[in-house]
Amino acid sequence: MSTILESPSLAQEPLRTTEPTNKALTIALAGNPNAGKTTLFNTLTGLRQKVANYPGVTVERKEGTWALVVPGAATTPPPQPARVIDLPGLYSLDAASVDERIARDVLMGRIPGLDAPDVIVAVVDATNLERNLYLTTQLLEYGRPLVVALTMVDLAQRRDIEIDAEQLARSLGVPVITVVAAQRRGIEALAAAVIKTAGNTGPGAGWSLSETAESALLSLAEEGAEEASGARHTAVRDLYGEELPANTERRGAVERARLRLSEADQKWWQEPLLARYEWIERIAAQCVHRKGEDKSSTATERIDHIVTHKIYGPIVLIAIMLLVFQTIFSWAALPMDLIDKGFGTLGDVVRALMPAGLLTDLLVGGIIAGVGGVLVFLPQILLLFFFITILEDTGYMARAAFLMDRLMRGVGLHGKAFM
């Protein structure tokens, strides 16, 4: 018997299916920041959304309802509207930040009152396939039903980048649907793929490690096979994760496995990272075709070279923050004065019309002055959210978080905490 924990053959082994049910599906959207995930979420759910926080943290929890209508599809009875969960934008599931831990817990069904999703939709930016596919490789390892929504295909075409979606689907072993959410292109095909994929078992990891590492994974997987999240994925998470398992016996097994790996290779902890990217590079070489030979950078890339530069980047960040706050205070001054004077005038009118007494003091000094004291800050709040929206939509918030990540990690926080 081989000591290697073999990954399933994506090209030869089809997804295992179960009998479909007509229960309302739970769908999780996962993707990198600025990959078009929020646009897709808004297109799928429209105004049928609710926003809250996950229990015990300040990470935003966005949910909505998707009708899952597929015109011309003969489904009896028709599918119920799906519950769509918009996971935080993230680059990996390594649980290095609160957002990543929340996303991992959602996928594994560890959030109270929230079952594990029936289908995961991985939102992948076609203009930067290799970087986006890293998260997809980790989602594949969960072994859960997965559909890839390939966004930004129109932008990729303008850059003379062609993505062979069919080849990409064959390489990954999951459906790949090209989507232009703003124009609702591909939405019906995505709904059909989600309905068809629900109830399937995902293909798992498409890469493998060295014989020593696979032997260690096999040993750990056999010990933790009872976990619902999948034996191999659990073994990879425990062996290469930053945190050791809470169970004492399991922790000891992981520590012994790490010791054996360190004796064979001092950089053993890099092996899954390198294996994933080698697999991604092979897939990209098969699926990505550039029409022209012009390798000149795009306007976005040229801007990125400046705003993420180790010297110019912080200068640009400070300048933008100063500009935003100065603009907020200067632009808000006039409406704040008008609100203050308006409520002051209203108080004088009420005091002139009513006799002196406790009721007049309550209305003028309590209610009117109190409401005015709160509403006077409304212009600043509206302007602040206006600029935050602009910074998010232009993608600068993600770049600012990247700049601040090293500094914020020094105090145990993620780069996003600064923003």
Rosetta blueprint (number, residue, H / E / L):
1 M L
2 S L
3 T L
4 I L
5 L L
6 E L
7 S L
8 P L
9 S L
10 L L
11 A L
12 Q L
13 E L
14 P L
15 L L
16 R E
17 T L
18 T L
19 E L
20 P L
21 T L
22 N L
23 K L
24 A L
25 L L
26 T E
27 I E
28 A E
29 L E
30 A E
31 G E
32 N L
33 P L
34 N L
35 A L
36 G L
37 K H
38 T H
39 T H
40 L H
41 F H
42 N H
43 T H
44 L H
45 T H
46 G L
47 L L
48 R L
49 Q E
50 K E
51 V E
52 A E
53 N E
54 Y L
55 P L
56 G L
57 V L
58 T L
59 V L
60 E E
61 R E
62 K E
63 E E
64 G E
65 T E
66 W E
67 A L
68 L L
69 V L
70 V L
71 P L
72 G L
73 A L
74 A L
75 T L
76 T L
77 P L
78 P L
79 P L
80 Q L
81 P L
82 A E
83 R E
84 V E
85 I E
86 D E
87 L L
88 P L
89 G L
90 L L
91 Y L
92 S L
93 L L
94 D L
95 A L
96 A L
97 S L
98 V H
99 D H
100 E H
101 R H
102 I H
103 A H
104 R H
105 D H
106 V H
107 L H
108 M L
109 G L
110 R L
111 I L
112 P L
113 G L
114 L L
115 D L
116 A L
117 P L
118 D L
119 V E
120 I E
121 V E
122 A E
123 V E
124 V E
125 D E
126 A H
127 T H
128 N H
129 L H
130 E H
131 R H
132 N H
133 L H
134 Y H
135 L H
136 T H
137 T H
138 Q H
139 L H
140 L H
141 E H
142 Y L
143 G L
144 R L
145 P L
146 L E
147 V E
148 V E
149 A E
150 L E
151 T E
152 M L
153 V H
154 D H
155 L H
156 A H
157 Q H
158 R H
159 R L
160 D L
161 I E
162 E E
163 I E
164 D L
165 A H
166 E H
167 Q H
168 L H
169 A H
170 R H
171 S H
172 L H
173 G L
174 V L
175 P L
176 V E
177 I E
178 T E
179 V L
180 V E
181 A H
182 A H
183 Q H
184 R L
185 R E
186 G L
187 I H
188 E H
189 A H
190 L H
191 A H
192 A H
193 A H
194 V H
195 I H
196 K H
197 T H
198 A L
199 G L
200 N L
201 T E
202 G L
203 P L
204 G L
205 A L
206 G L
207 W L
208 S L
209 L L
210 S L
211 E H
212 T H
213 A H
214 E H
215 S H
216 A H
217 L H
218 L H
219 S H
220 L H
221 A H
222 E H
223 E H
224 G L
225 A L
226 E L
227 E L
228 A L
229 S L
230 G L
231 A H
232 R H
233 H H
234 T H
235 A H
236 V H
237 R H
238 D H
239 L H
240 Y H
241 G L
242 E L
243 E L
244 L L
245 P L
246 A L
247 N L
248 T H
249 E H
250 R H
251 R H
252 G H
253 A H
254 V H
255 E H
256 R H
257 A H
258 R H
259 L H
260 R H
261 L H
262 S H
263 E H
264 A H
265 D L
266 Q L
267 K L
268 W H
269 W H
270 Q H
271 E H
272 P H
273 L H
274 L H
275 A H
276 R H
277 Y H
278 E H
279 W H
280 I H
281 E H
282 R H
283 I H
284 A H
285 A H
286 Q H
287 C H
288 V E
289 H E
290 R E
291 K L
292 G L
293 E L
294 D L
295 K L
296 S L
297 S L
298 T L
299 A H
300 T H
301 E H
302 R H
303 I H
304 D H
305 H H
306 I H
307 V H
308 T L
309 H L
310 K L
311 I L
312 Y H
313 G H
314 P H
315 I H
316 V H
317 L H
318 I H
319 A H
320 I H
321 M H
322 L H
323 L H
324 V H
325 F H
326 Q H
327 T H
328 I H
329 F H
330 S H
331 W H
332 A H
333 A H
334 L H
335 P H
336 M H
337 D H
338 L H
339 I H
340 D H
341 K H
342 G H
343 F H
344 G H
345 T H
346 L H
347 G H
348 D H
349 V H
350 V H
351 R H
352 A H
353 L H
354 M L
355 P L
356 A L
357 G L
358 L H
359 L H
360 T H
361 D H
362 L H
363 L H
364 V H
365 G H
366 G H
367 I H
368 I H
369 A H
370 G H
371 V H
372 G H
373 G H
374 V H
375 L H
376 V L
377 F L
378 L H
379 P H
380 Q H
381 I H
382 L H
383 L H
384 L H
385 F H
386 F H
387 F H
388 I H
389 T H
390 I H
391 L H
392 E H
393 D H
394 T L
395 G L
396 Y H
397 M H
398 A H
399 R H
400 A H
401 A H
402 F H
403 L H
404 M H
405 D H
406 R H
407 L H
408 M H
409 R H
410 G L
411 V L
412 G L
413 L L
414 H L
415 G H
416 K H
417 A H
418 F H
419 M L
